[in-house]
Amino acid sequence: MRSFCLLAVIVAIVNVVVAGPNAAGLAYLAENAKKPGVISLASGLQYKVLNKGAGAFHPTVDSKCTCHYHGTLVDGSVFDSSVERGSPIDFSPNQVIKGWTEAMQLMVEGDKWELYISSDLAYGDRGSPPKIGGGDTLVFTIEMITIQGDKVPAITCDAATRENCNEKELKYIDKKNSGTADDLKKELGRLRAMTGGKMKPELIDWIFRRIRILEGLSAAAERTEL
């Protein structure tokens, strides 16, 4: 079972084919997005905070982390679980599927999240046989136990309320508030494309702070339109 984990999760980063989720996955994600506590990010990743950790830092993209996880298909079938094996494993955000890469860099020590990951952020059309089929949407519970490597200060700025934002973040909010919804979307896409690059921790930190701000502004704009 452990060999399946190492092959299917860590090696997946080089084997993913970008594709859309199958019909079951699309239906699941559409309904799941309406549930209380579920947060939908611009990338398509959905997550729900099960436990909020007390950590004050996020891992950088190449920082080794000790995590526990439990993975199922949308029908509840378990395909891999460090929890069931009783042993957490170590990996960095840039060693795993895209959905995990994004989520892990937003987590702090002690966080326990449930992730809902479409196939384009997971294993694409190829899947990961024999347990994960092409186009499958995956559900993971992931717990961030320890960040072993480089860290950046946790992002606490709320773009909508302007609470817990530093001066630099407030200036960025004021600047982007004057833009259109399309402007926000384009800038969000540009910044997301930069997250996998090798940069100094402080530069990565500012990218993710801007991404979080843009997500907040975009979500507020959508609520206004409704």
Secondary structure, 3 states (H helix, E strand, C coil): CHHHHHHHHHHHHHCCCCCCCCHHHHHHHHHHCCCCCEEECCCCCEEEEEECCCCCEEECCCCCEEEEEEEEECCCCEEEEHHHHCCCEEECHHHCCHHHHHHHCCCCCCCEEEEEECHHHCCCCCCECCCECCCCCEEEEEEEEEECCCEEECCCCECCCCECCCHHHHHHHHHHCCCCHHHHHHHHHHHHHHCCCCCCHHHHHHHHHHHHHHHHHHHHHHHHHC
